[in-house]
Amino acid sequence: MIDPHGPIGIFDSGLGGLSVLRAVRMLLPGEDIVYLADSGHAPYGERDDDFIADRSIAIGDWLLRQGAKALVVACNTATAQAVHLLRECTSVPVVGVEPGLKPAAMRSTSGVAGVLATAATLRSDKFRRLLAGYQAQCRFICQPGHGLVEAIERGETDSVELLALLERYLAPMLADGADTLVLGCTHYSFIDSAIRQVAGDRLTLIDTSAAIAQQLARLLTERSLLAPGSSSTSSHSSARTSLGSTGDGKQLQVVAHRLLGLEAVVGQLTISSRRTLPGDSMASA
């Protein structure tokens, strides 16, 4: 029996999922939320598929042990590699994220759209199936965002180095006629201003955070799992948002305050998994 009074569990490899957390809090202000950043093992986009699945299952299990009534995989890379595994091993609703190819295809007037995502997302079978479904409507230029997540995790959202990376990634898309850009990693919501500096108004940015929150609300409603009063649009001061990190959590605390106005202490956690047992070289990679 799933307790409707339980919290919503949200996790990401690091800070990126805070953009999803913000959308969930706006739509469901009466819900308790536990957010877990696996910053001690970020970024996922440069990891192998087994590592990503291993960490996702371990974190999902930890959130369920905190009483989570639903899981939100607020990471495109983890969704691509592990959301199906999480759905197989739990009865609670599991919501993943995926690049917004459908809205990009609908909004592009040139018929060309860019996709900026991690290498792991772009190579996944889930993404390739999604891409195949819209290639007849739009030509997608897919670019791995090597180095972007690391810069964002360091708080470098407008540095010279970050802008140089974006120039390298976006210039070929613009030269090829792209007028739309899919932000295929939840971290990238934090660099929309930097993208604007590079591309101006030539690219319409597609961010799916609001759609993820709406899907979560729909599933909770269908299964009668909404917390009492959570569907109200009024503010609920009693709802709690807890933050945890497998890293030092300092940057998570700073960004959560800036983005959500949260004055929350970030708990530092150790969540072991098959690939991150003590003595495993991947644990400290």
Sequence and secondary structure as in RCSB ss.txt:
>XXXX:A:sequence
MIDPHGPIGIFDSGLGGLSVLRAVRMLLPGEDIVYLADSGHAPYGERDDDFIADRSIAIGDWLLRQGAKALVVAC
NTATAQAVHLLRECTSVPVVGVEPGLKPAAMRSTSGVAGVLATAATLRSDKFRRLLAGYQAQCRFICQPGHGLVE
AIERGETDSVELLALLERYLAPMLADGADTLVLGCTHYSFIDSAIRQVAGDRLTLIDTSAAIAQQLARLLTERSL
LAPGSSSTSSHSSARTSLGSTGDGKQLQVVAHRLLGLEAVVGQLTISSRRTLPGDSMASA
>XXXX:A:secstr
   TTS EEEEESSSTTHHHHHHHHHH TT  EEEEE GGG  GGGS HHHHHHHHHHHHHHHHHTT SEEEE  
HHHHHHHHHHHHHH SS EE     HHHHHHH SSSEEEEEE HHHHHSHHHHHHHHHHTTT EEEEEE TTHHH
HHHTT SS HHHHHHHHHHHHHHHHTT  EEEE SGGGGGGHHHHHHHHTTS EEE  HHHHHHHHHHHHHHTT 
  TTTT SS  TT  EEEEESS  HHHHHHHHHHH     EEE     GGGSTT GGGG 
